[in-house]
């Protein structure tokens, strides 16, 4: 069973951000499955991939905040 299932309520309407969110959810679900299965053989790799992609995703979001002068930028960055 998935930890997080993508659904339309998670959509931002920004295709690249939604696509990245889907990748992040997929990586989280893989990590969760590995932990539940007590399969630590690839855990470090999964964690590294998740961390690297998370940094990439947040960089993309922050660039969009600047490019489109997003008014909720400060609150989103704090969160």
C-alpha positions as a Markdown table, in Angstrom:
| # | Residue | x | y | z |
|---|---|---|---|---|
| 1 | Unk | 0.0 | 0.0 | 0.0 |
| 2 | Unk | 1.2 | 3.5 | -0.9 |
| 3 | Unk | 2.1 | 6.0 | 1.8 |
| 4 | Unk | 0.9 | 8.8 | -0.4 |
| 5 | Unk | -1.3 | 8.4 | -3.5 |
| 6 | Unk | -1.4 | 11.1 | -6.1 |
| 7 | Unk | -4.8 | 12.7 | -6.6 |
| 8 | Unk | -6.2 | 15.8 | -8.1 |
| 9 | Unk | -6.3 | 17.6 | -4.8 |
| 10 | Unk | -2.5 | 17.7 | -4.8 |
| 11 | Unk | -2.3 | 19.3 | -8.2 |
| 12 | Unk | -1.0 | 22.8 | -8.5 |
| 13 | Unk | -2.0 | 23.3 | -12.1 |
| 14 | Unk | 1.7 | 23.9 | -13.0 |
| 15 | Unk | 2.7 | 20.9 | -15.1 |
| 16 | Unk | 6.4 | 20.8 | -14.2 |
| 17 | Unk | 5.7 | 21.2 | -10.5 |
| 18 | Unk | 2.9 | 18.5 | -10.6 |
| 19 | Unk | 5.3 | 16.2 | -12.5 |
| 20 | Unk | 8.0 | 16.7 | -9.9 |
| 21 | Unk | 5.6 | 16.2 | -7.1 |
| 22 | Unk | 4.6 | 12.9 | -8.6 |
| 23 | Unk | 8.3 | 11.9 | -8.8 |
| 24 | Unk | 8.7 | 12.9 | -5.1 |
| 25 | Unk | 5.7 | 10.9 | -4.1 |
| 26 | Unk | 7.0 | 7.9 | -6.1 |
| 27 | Unk | 10.4 | 8.1 | -4.4 |
| 28 | Unk | 8.7 | 8.4 | -0.9 |
| 29 | Unk | 6.5 | 5.4 | -1.6 |
| 30 | Unk | 9.6 | 3.3 | -2.7 |
| 31 | Unk | 11.4 | 4.3 | 0.5 |
| 32 | Unk | 8.4 | 3.5 | 2.6 |
| 33 | Unk | 8.0 | 0.1 | 0.9 |
| 34 | Unk | 11.7 | -0.7 | 1.5 |
| 35 | Unk | 11.4 | 0.3 | 5.2 |
| 36 | Unk | 8.2 | -1.8 | 5.7 |
| 37 | Unk | 9.9 | -4.8 | 4.0 |
| 38 | Unk | 12.9 | -4.4 | 6.3 |
| 39 | Unk | 14.9 | -4.3 | 3.1 |
| 40 | Unk | 17.9 | -2.1 | 3.9 |
| 41 | Unk | 20.0 | -3.2 | 1.0 |
| 42 | Unk | 19.1 | -0.1 | -1.1 |
| 43 | Unk | 18.0 | 2.2 | 1.6 |
| 44 | Unk | 20.9 | 4.5 | 1.4 |
| 45 | Unk | 20.5 | 4.8 | -2.3 |
| 46 | Unk | 16.8 | 5.6 | -2.0 |
| 47 | Unk | 17.5 | 8.2 | 0.7 |
| 48 | Unk | 20.2 | 9.8 | -1.4 |
| 49 | Unk | 18.0 | 9.9 | -4.5 |
| 50 | Unk | 15.1 | 11.4 | -2.5 |
| 51 | Unk | 17.3 | 14.1 | -0.9 |
| 52 | Unk | 18.9 | 15.0 | -4.2 |
| 53 | Unk | 15.6 | 15.2 | -6.0 |
| 54 | Unk | 14.1 | 17.2 | -3.1 |
| 55 | Unk | 16.8 | 19.9 | -3.5 |
| 56 | Unk | 16.3 | 19.9 | -7.2 |
| 57 | Unk | 12.5 | 20.3 | -6.8 |
| 58 | Unk | 12.7 | 23.1 | -4.3 |
| 59 | Unk | 15.2 | 25.0 | -6.5 |
| 60 | Unk | 12.7 | 24.7 | -9.3 |
| 61 | Unk | 9.9 | 26.0 | -7.1 |
| 62 | Unk | 12.0 | 28.9 | -5.9 |
| 63 | Unk | 12.9 | 29.9 | -9.4 |
| 64 | Unk | 9.2 | 29.9 | -10.4 |
| 65 | Unk | 8.4 | 32.1 | -7.3 |
| 66 | Unk | 10.9 | 34.7 | -8.6 |
| 67 | Unk | 10.0 | 34.4 | -12.3 |
| 68 | Unk | 6.3 | 34.8 | -11.7 |
| 69 | Unk | 6.5 | 37.1 | -8.6 |
| 70 | Unk | 4.5 | 34.6 | -6.5 |
| 71 | Unk | 2.8 | 36.6 | -3.7 |
| 72 | Unk | 2.7 | 33.6 | -1.3 |
| 73 | Unk | 6.5 | 33.1 | -1.7 |
| 74 | Unk | 7.5 | 34.0 | 1.9 |
| 75 | Unk | 4.9 | 31.8 | 3.6 |
| 76 | Unk | 5.7 | 28.9 | 1.3 |
| 77 | Unk | 9.5 | 29.2 | 1.9 |
| 78 | Unk | 8.9 | 29.2 | 5.7 |
| 79 | Unk | 6.7 | 26.2 | 5.4 |
